[in-house]
Amino acid sequence: MNTKLVESLVKVILSLSEEERSLLEEKLFFDSSYPSTHDLTQLAQYGKAFDFLYHEPDLYTLEDGEPI
């Protein structure tokens, strides 16, 4: 185990500002292996996953139901 490296890293981390520590935590603990919501919506749009809905009849209008 490289104890000197670990101690040096701890000193550097402790010297960071609160904003820098938050960014470091985000980089270390955020699992970016999952696609983002934006990526998923783009995939659905460009993959034409919901194109079948264009052929569905309009069942409701703005006059249906009670106003909120």
N, CA, C and O atoms as CSV, one atom per row, in Angstrom:
chain,resi,resn,atom,element,x,y,z
A,1,MET,N,N,0.842,-1.169,0.000
A,1,MET,CA,C,0.000,0.000,0.000
A,1,MET,C,C,0.893,1.240,0.000
A,1,MET,O,O,1.916,1.289,0.682
A,2,ASN,N,N,0.487,2.223,-0.769
A,2,ASN,CA,C,1.262,3.454,-0.879
A,2,ASN,C,C,0.716,4.479,0.126
A,2,ASN,O,O,-0.106,5.325,-0.227
A,3,THR,N,N,1.167,4.396,1.343
A,3,THR,CA,C,0.684,5.249,2.420
A,3,THR,C,C,0.994,6.719,2.171
A,3,THR,O,O,0.167,7.584,2.458
A,4,LYS,N,N,2.180,7.006,1.638
A,4,LYS,CA,C,2.553,8.405,1.376
A,4,LYS,C,C,1.620,9.042,0.351
A,4,LYS,O,O,1.239,10.205,0.487
A,5,LEU,N,N,1.256,8.278,-0.669
A,5,LEU,CA,C,0.336,8.796,-1.679
A,5,LEU,C,C,-1.021,9.100,-1.063
A,5,LEU,O,O,-1.615,10.144,-1.335
A,6,VAL,N,N,-1.509,8.182,-0.228
A,6,VAL,CA,C,-2.804,8.379,0.424
A,6,VAL,C,C,-2.765,9.613,1.319
A,6,VAL,O,O,-3.705,10.408,1.307
A,7,GLU,N,N,-1.717,9.784,2.079
A,7,GLU,CA,C,-1.588,10.952,2.955
A,7,GLU,C,C,-1.528,12.241,2.140
A,7,GLU,O,O,-2.116,13.253,2.522
A,8,SER,N,N,-0.817,12.199,1.023
A,8,SER,CA,C,-0.742,13.379,0.153
A,8,SER,C,C,-2.108,13.714,-0.422
A,8,SER,O,O,-2.492,14.882,-0.493
A,9,LEU,N,N,-2.825,12.706,-0.822
A,9,LEU,CA,C,-4.171,12.934,-1.366
A,9,LEU,C,C,-5.108,13.526,-0.324
A,9,LEU,O,O,-5.899,14.420,-0.627
A,10,VAL,N,N,-5.019,13.028,0.901
A,10,VAL,CA,C,-5.848,13.555,1.977
A,10,VAL,C,C,-5.537,15.028,2.206
A,10,VAL,O,O,-6.453,15.831,2.379
A,11,LYS,N,N,-4.267,15.392,2.210
A,11,LYS,CA,C,-3.887,16.799,2.388
A,11,LYS,C,C,-4.447,17.668,1.265
A,11,LYS,O,O,-4.956,18.762,1.509
A,12,VAL,N,N,-4.350,17.178,0.049
A,12,VAL,CA,C,-4.867,17.941,-1.085
A,12,VAL,C,C,-6.380,18.095,-0.970
A,12,VAL,O,O,-6.912,19.186,-1.175
A,13,ILE,N,N,-7.072,17.009,-0.643
A,13,ILE,CA,C,-8.536,17.062,-0.528
A,13,ILE,C,C,-8.956,18.023,0.576
A,13,ILE,O,O,-9.903,18.790,0.402
A,14,LEU,N,N,-8.269,17.992,1.698
A,14,LEU,CA,C,-8.594,18.892,2.801
A,14,LEU,C,C,-8.317,20.351,2.452
A,14,LEU,O,O,-8.908,21.248,3.052
A,15,SER,N,N,-7.441,20.599,1.506
A,15,SER,CA,C,-7.123,21.975,1.121
A,15,SER,C,C,-8.118,22.538,0.096
A,15,SER,O,O,-8.088,23.729,-0.211
A,16,LEU,N,N,-8.985,21.690,-0.421
A,16,LEU,CA,C,-9.951,22.146,-1.427
A,16,LEU,C,C,-11.036,23.009,-0.803
A,16,LEU,O,O,-11.382,22.854,0.368
A,17,SER,N,N,-11.563,23.914,-1.604
A,17,SER,CA,C,-12.705,24.704,-1.147
A,17,SER,C,C,-13.946,23.803,-1.124
A,17,SER,O,O,-13.925,22.692,-1.653
A,18,GLU,N,N,-15.010,24.288,-0.512
A,18,GLU,CA,C,-16.250,23.509,-0.436
A,18,GLU,C,C,-16.789,23.202,-1.838
A,18,GLU,O,O,-17.279,22.103,-2.099
A,19,GLU,N,N,-16.693,24.172,-2.717
A,19,GLU,CA,C,-17.158,23.980,-4.098
A,19,GLU,C,C,-16.322,22.919,-4.824
A,19,GLU,O,O,-16.857,22.083,-5.552
A,20,GLU,N,N,-15.018,22.967,-4.617
A,20,GLU,CA,C,-14.127,21.991,-5.239
A,20,GLU,C,C,-14.370,20.585,-4.673
A,20,GLU,O,O,-14.311,19.599,-5.407
A,21,ARG,N,N,-14.641,20.501,-3.373
A,21,ARG,CA,C,-14.936,19.199,-2.771
A,21,ARG,C,C,-16.229,18.619,-3.328
A,21,ARG,O,O,-16.319,17.420,-3.592
A,22,SER,N,N,-17.225,19.476,-3.505
A,22,SER,CA,C,-18.494,19.010,-4.076
A,22,SER,C,C,-18.289,18.469,-5.481
A,22,SER,O,O,-18.840,17.429,-5.843
A,23,LEU,N,N,-17.503,19.173,-6.261
A,23,LEU,CA,C,-17.213,18.713,-7.620
A,23,LEU,C,C,-16.465,17.388,-7.599
A,23,LEU,O,O,-16.752,16.497,-8.399
A,24,LEU,N,N,-15.515,17.257,-6.695
A,24,LEU,CA,C,-14.759,16.011,-6.560
A,24,LEU,C,C,-15.690,14.854,-6.185
A,24,LEU,O,O,-15.600,13.770,-6.761
A,25,GLU,N,N,-16.583,15.088,-5.219
A,25,GLU,CA,C,-17.531,14.042,-4.823
A,25,GLU,C,C,-18.423,13.640,-5.995
A,25,GLU,O,O,-18.693,12.458,-6.202
A,26,GLU,N,N,-18.869,14.619,-6.746
A,26,GLU,CA,C,-19.710,14.322,-7.907
A,26,GLU,C,C,-18.958,13.453,-8.910
A,26,GLU,O,O,-19.510,12.492,-9.446
A,27,LYS,N,N,-17.711,13.793,-9.156
A,27,LYS,CA,C,-16.905,13.025,-10.109
A,27,LYS,C,C,-16.621,11.611,-9.596
A,27,LYS,O,O,-16.595,10.658,-10.375
A,28,LEU,N,N,-16.409,11.481,-8.291
A,28,LEU,CA,C,-16.070,10.179,-7.727
A,28,LEU,C,C,-17.275,9.258,-7.563
A,28,LEU,O,O,-17.172,8.051,-7.785
A,29,PHE,N,N,-18.415,9.824,-7.174
A,29,PHE,CA,C,-19.539,8.988,-6.770
A,29,PHE,C,C,-20.698,8.961,-7.751
A,29,PHE,O,O,-21.636,8.188,-7.562
A,30,PHE,N,N,-20.662,9.774,-8.784
A,30,PHE,CA,C,-21.734,9.774,-9.768
A,30,PHE,C,C,-21.442,8.710,-10.810
A,30,PHE,O,O,-20.397,8.734,-11.461
A,31,ASP,N,N,-22.362,7.783,-10.963
A,31,ASP,CA,C,-22.186,6.696,-11.926
A,31,ASP,C,C,-22.707,7.155,-13.282
A,31,ASP,O,O,-23.914,7.142,-13.521
A,32,SER,N,N,-21.821,7.552,-14.152
A,32,SER,CA,C,-22.226,8.064,-15.461
A,32,SER,C,C,-22.343,6.964,-16.497
A,32,SER,O,O,-22.444,7.248,-17.690
A,33,SER,N,N,-22.331,5.710,-16.061
A,33,SER,CA,C,-22.457,4.624,-17.024
A,33,SER,C,C,-23.892,4.473,-17.501
A,33,SER,O,O,-24.138,3.806,-18.507
A,34,TYR,N,N,-24.849,5.082,-16.796
A,34,TYR,CA,C,-26.242,5.036,-17.208
A,34,TYR,C,C,-26.538,6.213,-18.138
A,34,TYR,O,O,-26.001,7.303,-17.943
A,35,PRO,N,N,-27.383,6.003,-19.139
A,35,PRO,CA,C,-27.721,7.127,-20.028
A,35,PRO,C,C,-28.561,8.168,-19.281
A,35,PRO,O,O,-29.325,7.834,-18.376
A,36,SER,N,N,-28.410,9.404,-19.668
A,36,SER,CA,C,-29.176,10.474,-19.045
A,36,SER,C,C,-30.609,10.469,-19.580
A,36,SER,O,O,-30.910,9.796,-20.566
A,37,THR,N,N,-31.477,11.217,-18.929
A,37,THR,CA,C,-32.855,11.347,-19.398
A,37,THR,C,C,-32.876,11.925,-20.799
A,37,THR,O,O,-33.652,11.487,-21.650
A,38,HIS,N,N,-32.032,12.900,-21.035
A,38,HIS,CA,C,-31.947,13.507,-22.364
A,38,HIS,C,C,-31.538,12.462,-23.406
A,38,HIS,O,O,-32.114,12.409,-24.493
A,39,ASP,N,N,-30.559,11.646,-23.079
A,39,ASP,CA,C,-30.125,10.594,-24.007
A,39,ASP,C,C,-31.259,9.626,-24.317
A,39,ASP,O,O,-31.436,9.215,-25.464
A,40,LEU,N,N,-32.030,9.261,-23.287
A,40,LEU,CA,C,-33.141,8.328,-23.489
A,40,LEU,C,C,-34.245,8.928,-24.353
A,40,LEU,O,O,-34.812,8.245,-25.206
A,41,THR,N,N,-34.550,10.208,-24.132
A,41,THR,CA,C,-35.591,10.831,-24.956
A,41,THR,C,C,-35.127,10.973,-26.401
A,41,THR,O,O,-35.918,10.805,-27.329
A,42,GLN,N,N,-33.861,11.278,-26.591
A,42,GLN,CA,C,-33.329,11.356,-27.949
A,42,GLN,C,C,-33.399,9.996,-28.634
A,42,GLN,O,O,-33.747,9.906,-29.811
A,43,LEU,N,N,-33.069,8.946,-27.902
A,43,LEU,CA,C,-33.121,7.593,-28.439
A,43,LEU,C,C,-34.554,7.226,-28.846
A,43,LEU,O,O,-34.776,6.665,-29.919
A,44,ALA,N,N,-35.509,7.542,-27.990
A,44,ALA,CA,C,-36.911,7.243,-28.306
A,44,ALA,C,C,-37.385,8.039,-29.512
A,44,ALA,O,O,-38.104,7.520,-30.366
A,45,GLN,N,N,-36.978,9.300,-29.577
A,45,GLN,CA,C,-37.404,10.151,-30.688
A,45,GLN,C,C,-36.796,9.690,-32.010
A,45,GLN,O,O,-37.513,9.502,-32.993
A,46,TYR,N,N,-35.515,9.513,-32.033
A,46,TYR,CA,C,-34.842,9.153,-33.282
A,46,TYR,C,C,-35.029,7.677,-33.640
A,46,TYR,O,O,-34.892,7.292,-34.802
A,47,GLY,N,N,-35.341,6.855,-32.636
A,47,GLY,CA,C,-35.580,5.446,-32.895
A,47,GLY,C,C,-37.023,5.169,-33.291
A,47,GLY,O,O,-37.391,4.036,-33.603
A,48,LYS,N,N,-37.838,6.230,-33.275
A,48,LYS,CA,C,-39.242,6.152,-33.676
A,48,LYS,C,C,-40.047,5.188,-32.810
A,48,LYS,O,O,-40.976,4.541,-33.294
A,49,ALA,N,N,-39.690,5.094,-31.535
A,49,ALA,CA,C,-40.345,4.171,-30.617
A,49,ALA,C,C,-41.815,4.508,-30.389
A,49,ALA,O,O,-42.611,3.612,-30.110
A,50,PHE,N,N,-42.186,5.768,-30.501
A,50,PHE,CA,C,-43.554,6.175,-30.212
A,50,PHE,C,C,-44.294,6.688,-31.446
A,50,PHE,O,O,-45.332,7.336,-31.314
A,51,ASP,N,N,-43.784,6.414,-32.617
A,51,ASP,CA,C,-44.436,6.879,-33.847
A,51,ASP,C,C,-45.834,6.305,-34.020
A,51,ASP,O,O,-46.671,6.911,-34.690
A,52,PHE,N,N,-46.100,5.143,-33.424
A,52,PHE,CA,C,-47.433,4.544,-33.547
A,52,PHE,C,C,-48.505,5.460,-32.961
A,52,PHE,O,O,-49.669,5.365,-33.352
A,53,LEU,N,N,-48.139,6.341,-32.036
A,53,LEU,CA,C,-49.108,7.236,-31.416
A,53,LEU,C,C,-49.663,8.267,-32.398
A,53,LEU,O,O,-50.754,8.793,-32.181
A,54,TYR,N,N,-48.933,8.563,-33.470
A,54,TYR,CA,C,-49.423,9.506,-34.471
A,54,TYR,C,C,-50.663,8.969,-35.174
A,54,TYR,O,O,-51.453,9.744,-35.713
A,55,HIS,N,N,-50.840,7.667,-35.173
A,55,HIS,CA,C,-51.971,7.051,-35.867
A,55,HIS,C,C,-53.135,6.743,-34.934
A,55,HIS,O,O,-54.148,6.198,-35.371
A,56,GLU,N,N,-53.006,7.080,-33.676
A,56,GLU,CA,C,-54.071,6.857,-32.716
A,56,GLU,C,C,-55.081,7.995,-32.806
A,56,GLU,O,O,-54.699,9.137,-33.062
A,57,PRO,N,N,-56.363,7.704,-32.601
A,57,PRO,CA,C,-57.367,8.778,-32.638
A,57,PRO,C,C,-57.229,9.686,-31.420
A,57,PRO,O,O,-56.791,9.252,-30.354
A,58,ASP,N,N,-57.603,10.937,-31.588
A,58,ASP,CA,C,-57.618,11.877,-30.478
A,58,ASP,C,C,-58.887,11.619,-29.664
A,58,ASP,O,O,-59.990,11.919,-30.121
A,59,LEU,N,N,-58.735,11.076,-28.488
A,59,LEU,CA,C,-59.881,10.706,-27.666
A,59,LEU,C,C,-60.365,11.840,-26.781
A,59,LEU,O,O,-61.532,11.861,-26.389
A,60,TYR,N,N,-59.498,12.772,-26.462
A,60,TYR,CA,C,-59.829,13.830,-25.538
A,60,TYR,C,C,-59.594,15.189,-26.179
A,60,TYR,O,O,-58.754,15.343,-27.066
A,61,THR,N,N,-60.356,16.170,-25.709
A,61,THR,CA,C,-60.170,17.546,-26.174
A,61,THR,C,C,-59.973,18.434,-24.934
A,61,THR,O,O,-60.067,17.962,-23.801
A,62,LEU,N,N,-59.708,19.689,-25.161
A,62,LEU,CA,C,-59.524,20.630,-24.047
A,62,LEU,C,C,-60.828,20.854,-23.311
A,62,LEU,O,O,-60.810,21.286,-22.159
A,63,GLU,N,N,-61.953,20.575,-23.935
A,63,GLU,CA,C,-63.255,20.775,-23.298
A,63,GLU,C,C,-63.642,19.593,-22.407
A,63,GLU,O,O,-64.603,19.703,-21.646
A,64,ASP,N,N,-62.946,18.496,-22.474
A,64,ASP,CA,C,-63.268,17.325,-21.650
A,64,ASP,C,C,-62.864,17.556,-20.192
A,64,ASP,O,O,-61.879,18.238,-19.910
A,65,GLY,N,N,-63.621,16.994,-19.298
A,65,GLY,CA,C,-63.263,17.031,-17.881
A,65,GLY,C,C,-63.569,18.361,-17.220
A,65,GLY,O,O,-64.188,19.250,-17.804
A,66,GLU,N,N,-63.121,18.463,-16.004
A,66,GLU,CA,C,-63.348,19.693,-15.222
A,66,GLU,C,C,-62.090,20.547,-15.234
A,66,GLU,O,O,-60.981,20.013,-15.180
A,67,PRO,N,N,-62.246,21.869,-15.302
A,67,PRO,CA,C,-61.053,22.738,-15.248
A,67,PRO,C,C,-60.361,22.604,-13.897
A,67,PRO,O,O,-60.995,22.367,-12.869
A,68,ILE,N,N,-59.082,22.758,-13.930
A,68,ILE,CA,C,-58.289,22.658,-12.705
A,68,ILE,C,C,-58.114,24.027,-12.103
A,68,ILE,O,O,-57.473,24.167,-11.061
